[in-house]
Amino acid sequence: MTKPNKPQTMSYLRVSTDEQDNQKFKHDVRAYANKMDFGRVQFIEEKIKGKKNWKTRKIATMIEQMQSGDKLIVPELSRLGRSTLEVLEILKSAQDKGIAIYSVKENYQLNGDGLQAKMMSTMLALFADVEHTFISERTKEGLKAARAKGRMLGRPRGPGKSKLDQHRDEIIDKLTLGVPKAKIARRYKTTPANLHNWLTKNKIKVKEAL
């Protein structure tokens, strides 16, 4: 009878080409693994150029080769993919194989121990925050490219303008996903009252989830 392989703990580290190396991420993952008593961690690192589909990246190979009972640690959920959809697809693929996933930053655990119900109840709000990370990344990359081309940056000023205008789509998405208005106001450095007035002025009516 073949002896089953010992469960392994792995970590996937994705960075963009213009970011620093992974030393801080490695430190955070090791500290988390020690706290959870997971033992030795094997790191798989990857630098991504452009919007490369996750199924052609190292993370897909990792999930294919890992076995039920193995653990996959990431420094934060946004490091799994470049969009919310990609992250969800990766999480589902890992879950289908019985791989436990842990995220250090969000303190997120998908480990098959009855946390599925809790995960579903918080999923929308959680991934709203993840999507904000993606948007911030894309904004920074766009600003960097614009500076490289010598373009003038900044939002035109004038009467009736609001700093919330440039975040209109993000705010509507968060409201649709059920993120509380108070949290949205904090995110964009304004007050709930100002946010309410801005929504009213722009005739934005989104029913918040219960």
C-alpha positions as CSV (number, residue, x, y, z in Angstrom):
1,M,0.0,0.0,0.0
2,T,1.4,3.4,-1.0
3,K,2.0,5.7,1.9
4,P,0.2,9.1,1.5
5,N,2.4,12.1,1.0
6,K,2.9,14.4,4.0
7,P,0.8,17.6,3.7
8,Q,2.9,20.5,2.6
9,T,2.7,24.3,3.2
10,M,3.4,26.5,0.2
11,S,3.2,30.2,-0.5
12,Y,2.6,32.0,-3.8
13,L,4.2,35.5,-4.1
14,R,3.2,37.6,-7.1
15,V,4.6,41.0,-7.8
16,S,4.4,43.4,-10.7
17,T,7.5,44.2,-12.7
18,D,7.8,47.7,-11.1
19,E,7.5,46.6,-7.5
20,Q,10.1,45.7,-5.0
21,D,11.3,42.1,-4.2
22,N,9.3,39.7,-2.0
23,Q,11.4,39.9,1.2
24,K,8.7,41.7,3.2
25,F,6.0,39.3,2.0
26,K,8.3,36.3,2.9
27,H,8.8,37.7,6.3
28,D,5.1,38.1,6.9
29,V,4.2,34.7,5.6
30,R,6.9,33.0,7.7
31,A,5.7,34.8,10.8
32,Y,2.1,33.7,10.1
33,A,3.2,30.1,9.5
34,N,5.1,30.0,12.8
35,K,2.1,31.4,14.6
36,M,-0.2,28.8,13.1
37,D,2.5,26.0,13.7
38,F,2.5,25.1,10.0
39,G,6.2,24.3,9.8
40,R,8.4,24.9,6.8
41,V,7.0,27.0,4.0
42,Q,8.0,26.5,0.3
43,F,7.9,29.7,-1.7
44,I,7.0,30.1,-5.4
45,E,7.7,33.6,-6.7
46,E,6.5,35.1,-10.0
47,K,6.8,38.5,-11.7
48,I,3.8,39.3,-13.9
49,K,3.9,41.5,-17.1
50,G,0.5,42.7,-18.2
51,K,-2.8,40.9,-17.7
52,K,-1.6,37.4,-18.0
53,N,-4.4,34.9,-17.4
54,W,-4.0,33.0,-14.1
55,K,-4.3,29.6,-15.8
56,T,-1.1,30.3,-17.7
57,R,0.8,31.3,-14.5
58,K,2.7,29.5,-11.8
59,I,-0.3,29.6,-9.4
60,A,-2.2,27.3,-11.8
61,T,0.7,24.8,-11.8
62,M,0.9,25.0,-8.0
63,I,-2.8,24.2,-7.5
64,E,-2.6,21.3,-10.1
65,Q,0.3,19.7,-8.3
66,M,-0.9,20.3,-4.7
67,Q,-2.9,17.6,-2.9
68,S,-5.9,17.6,-0.6
69,G,-4.8,18.7,2.9
70,D,-2.0,20.9,1.6
71,K,-1.9,24.6,2.7
72,L,-1.4,27.6,0.5
73,I,-0.5,30.9,2.2
74,V,-0.6,34.3,0.5
75,P,0.5,37.7,2.0
76,E,-2.9,39.2,0.8
77,L,-5.7,38.0,-1.4
78,S,-5.0,40.5,-4.1
79,R,-1.6,38.7,-4.7
80,L,-3.5,35.7,-6.1
81,G,-4.7,37.5,-9.2
82,R,-5.2,40.8,-11.0
83,S,-9.0,40.9,-10.7
84,T,-11.8,39.9,-8.3
85,L,-13.0,37.3,-10.8
86,E,-9.5,35.7,-11.0
87,V,-9.2,35.5,-7.2
88,L,-12.6,33.8,-7.0
89,E,-11.7,31.3,-9.7
90,I,-8.4,30.5,-8.0
91,L,-10.1,30.1,-4.6
92,K,-12.7,27.8,-6.0
93,S,-10.1,25.6,-7.8
94,A,-8.1,25.3,-4.6
95,Q,-11.3,24.5,-2.6
96,D,-12.4,21.8,-5.1
97,K,-9.0,20.0,-4.5
98,G,-9.3,20.3,-0.7
99,I,-6.4,22.8,-0.5
100,A,-6.6,25.1,2.5
101,I,-5.9,28.8,1.7
102,Y,-4.7,31.4,4.3
103,S,-4.3,35.1,3.7
104,V,-2.1,37.0,6.2
105,K,-3.3,40.5,5.7
106,E,-7.0,39.8,5.8
107,N,-6.6,36.9,8.3
108,Y,-8.8,34.9,5.9
109,Q,-9.0,31.1,6.2
110,L,-10.7,28.8,3.8
111,N,-9.7,25.4,5.3
112,G,-12.8,23.2,5.1
113,D,-13.5,23.3,8.8
114,G,-17.0,24.6,8.7
115,L,-16.1,28.2,7.8
116,Q,-17.9,28.1,4.5
117,A,-21.1,29.7,5.9
118,K,-19.1,32.5,7.5
119,M,-17.1,33.0,4.4
120,M,-20.3,33.5,2.3
121,S,-21.8,36.0,4.7
122,T,-18.7,38.2,4.5
123,M,-17.6,37.5,0.9
124,L,-19.1,40.6,-0.8
125,A,-17.7,43.1,1.7
126,L,-14.3,41.4,1.7
127,F,-13.9,41.3,-2.1
128,A,-15.1,45.0,-2.3
129,D,-11.9,45.8,-0.4
130,V,-9.8,43.5,-2.6
131,E,-11.2,45.2,-5.7
132,H,-10.3,48.6,-4.2
133,T,-6.7,47.3,-4.0
134,F,-6.8,46.3,-7.7
135,I,-8.2,49.8,-8.7
136,S,-5.5,51.5,-6.7
137,E,-2.8,49.4,-8.4
138,R,-4.2,50.2,-11.9
139,T,-4.4,53.9,-11.0
140,K,-0.8,54.0,-9.8
141,E,0.3,52.3,-13.0
142,G,-1.7,54.7,-15.1
143,L,-0.2,57.7,-13.3
144,K,3.3,56.4,-13.7
145,A,2.8,55.9,-17.4
146,A,1.3,59.4,-17.8
147,R,4.3,61.0,-16.0
148,A,6.7,59.0,-18.2
149,K,5.0,60.6,-21.2
150,G,5.2,64.1,-19.6
151,R,1.4,64.6,-19.3
152,M,0.0,67.1,-16.8
153,L,-1.8,65.3,-14.0
154,G,-4.6,66.3,-11.7
155,R,-8.3,66.8,-11.7
156,P,-9.6,70.0,-13.2
157,R,-10.9,72.4,-10.6
158,G,-14.1,74.4,-10.8
159,P,-17.4,75.1,-9.2
160,G,-19.5,72.1,-8.4
161,K,-16.6,69.6,-8.4
162,S,-16.2,67.0,-5.7
163,K,-13.3,64.8,-4.9
164,L,-15.8,61.9,-4.9
165,D,-16.6,62.4,-8.6
166,Q,-13.5,60.5,-9.7
167,H,-14.5,57.5,-7.5
168,R,-18.1,57.4,-8.7
169,D,-18.0,53.9,-10.2
170,E,-16.1,52.5,-7.2
171,I,-18.6,54.0,-4.8
172,I,-21.6,52.6,-6.6
173,D,-20.0,49.2,-6.8
174,K,-19.3,49.2,-3.0
175,L,-22.9,50.3,-2.2
176,T,-24.2,47.5,-4.5
177,L,-22.0,45.0,-2.7
178,G,-23.4,46.1,0.7
179,V,-20.4,48.1,2.0
180,P,-21.7,50.5,4.7
181,K,-21.8,54.2,3.8
182,A,-19.8,55.1,6.9
183,K,-17.0,52.7,5.7
184,I,-17.1,54.2,2.2
185,A,-16.9,57.7,3.6
186,R,-13.8,56.8,5.6
187,R,-12.2,55.1,2.5
188,Y,-12.5,58.4,0.5
189,K,-11.6,60.7,3.4
190,T,-15.0,62.4,3.8
191,T,-18.0,62.3,6.2
192,P,-21.1,60.2,5.9
193,A,-23.1,63.5,5.6
194,N,-21.0,64.7,2.7
195,L,-21.3,61.3,1.0
196,H,-25.1,61.4,1.5
197,N,-25.2,64.9,0.0
198,W,-23.1,63.9,-3.0
199,L,-25.3,60.8,-3.7
200,T,-28.4,63.0,-3.5
201,K,-26.9,65.7,-5.8
202,N,-25.9,63.1,-8.4
203,K,-29.2,61.3,-8.1
204,I,-27.5,58.0,-7.2
205,K,-29.9,55.6,-5.5
206,V,-28.5,52.2,-4.6
207,K,-30.3,50.0,-2.1
208,E,-27.8,48.8,0.5
209,A,-27.7,45.1,1.3
210,L,-29.1,44.0,4.6
